[in-house]
Amino acid sequence: MPDALVTGASGFLGGALARGLVERGATVRVLARPTSDLRRLGDAEVDVVTGDLGDEASLARALDGVEVLYHCAGRVTDWAPWKEFFEANVAGVERLLRAAERTPSLQRVLHVSSTDVFGYPRVVPEAPEPDEATRIPYPRSKALGERVVQAFVGRSGMPTTIVRPASIYGPGSVTLVRDVVQALRGGDMVHIRQGRAPAGLLYIDHAVEAIVKAATRPAAVGRAYALRDEAPTTWRTYMEALAEGVGVPAPRLSLPEPVALGAGWAMEQAHRLLRRPERPLLTRHAVLLLSRPQDFPIAPAKADLGFRTRVPFEQGIRRSLEWVRATA
């Protein structure tokens, strides 16, 4: 029987986590749709159960005999209909955890959320809390998903931990590495507020290590941890490092936040009216992510999980660009 079930293994974080668990000696099962591309798993030997968060029978099969559930699956984007966010990040969590309640072997649950649940405050508070009132769909759905997790804990008493990674980058990242490099090469990247906002970057290896520890350490039960690398890095520093690495100019144009938010709102409305399926060039979500501070407190993760940055920023950028070149 497998030690662990990983959902979302076709994604950047879920795939890296599944590989990391196998490397650490765990027997891993993954839940994947019939159409899922599992190449992110590499040569890691895993048991694959076909299904998804909408198929309750497949959830029961996937959880059978499992001791630890790592829930990484979800709708992660800045542009999608609310019903897609709700189905994946709220209703899907509810169905998965209802199935977990009926799994006698299960001993621990690890739920992957996001620092986006804090709703992009202008100033980072000492003890930030999820903002269910935000009008941005993705963070609202993740905050509501956390409420589902808390209700599950209240019903079942299951030892559970929530992790809230910030912006995860590294080899394999399409959104924060490959897409940004493509935009830089095309001259399509701009700064918001001069790129001065702390980016809250989290290297993929650090995310995996923290998640594994959060799912195994007694001190982490009942806790929720924000995760980002220790060294403060701005979005300007990140864009300039990527641009230098691929030999193109760094972004020069910068938009004030109010102008960028207005442009994002207008583009969103135009896409809705015209029923265009692709994401707008700019969204309010992207603007807030790039303009508001993401340096949320990580002292609890350092104290309870021994969280440390082991891969320096420069090395993380170098490895990321090596992946871009190798997969071009």
C-alpha positions, 0 to 999 in steps of 0.5 A: 500500500502507498504511504502517500497520495499526491493530488495535482501531480501533473502540475509544477508543485505536485510533480516536484513533491511526488518526485521528492517523496519518492526520493525520500523513500516514500511509496507514492500514489497520484490521482490524475485525469486520463488526459493528464500529462505526467512527464513532470514525474520523470522516472519516479515510480508511482502508483497512478489512480485515474480520476479527479476531484469531481469523481467521488469513486476515484477519490475513494480508490486513490485514498485506499490504504493511504497514510498521508494526503498531500492535496496540491491540485487546484485551479491556479491562474489569474483568469478563469470563470468563478465557477471553475475556481469554486469547483476546483478550489472549494467544492473539490476540496470538500469532496476530497476531504469527505472521502478522507473521513471515510479512509481508516488508514489516513493519519495526516492531511497536508493542504496546499493553499497560497499566500494569495489568501491574504488578499494583497494588503498594502502593508504586510501585517504581523499576523495576516489572516485569509481575506474571504471578502476579496473580489479577486476570484483565485485568492477568494476561492483559496480562502474559502477552500481553507474554510472547508479544511477547517470544517473538516478538522472540526468534524474529524479531528484529523491532524492537518496542516496548511501551507501557503507558498508565495510565488514558486519558481524554479526549473519546471515553472511555466508561469513564473519562468518560461512565460516571463522569459518569453515576455522579456524576449518579446519586449512585453514585460512591464514593471508595476510601481517600478518593480519595487514590491517584495516578490515573495519568491520561493524556490521549488526545492524549498517548497517541497522540503517545507511541505514534507516537514509540515506533513510529518512534524508534530509541531505542525499539526493544526498550524498554517504556514506562509512560505517564501525564501528568506532573502528579500527579492523584488520583482525588479531584481527577478526580472533583471536577473532573468533578462540578463540570463537570456541576453535581452534588455530588462523592462524599462516601462513602469505603470503606477498601480492605479493605472495598471489596475484600471487597464486590467479591469478594462481588459477583463471586461472586454474579454468577458463581453467578447467571450474571448477564452485566452487570458487578457494581457493584464489582469487585476490579479497580476497587477496586485501580485506585482505591486503589493508586498509578498514578504509574509512572515515565515518565522513560524515555518522557521521555528516549527519546520526548520525552514531555511533557504538552501539554494541562493537566488542566483543559483535558482535563477541559473538552474531555472534558465538551464531548464528553459534552454534544455526544453526550448 
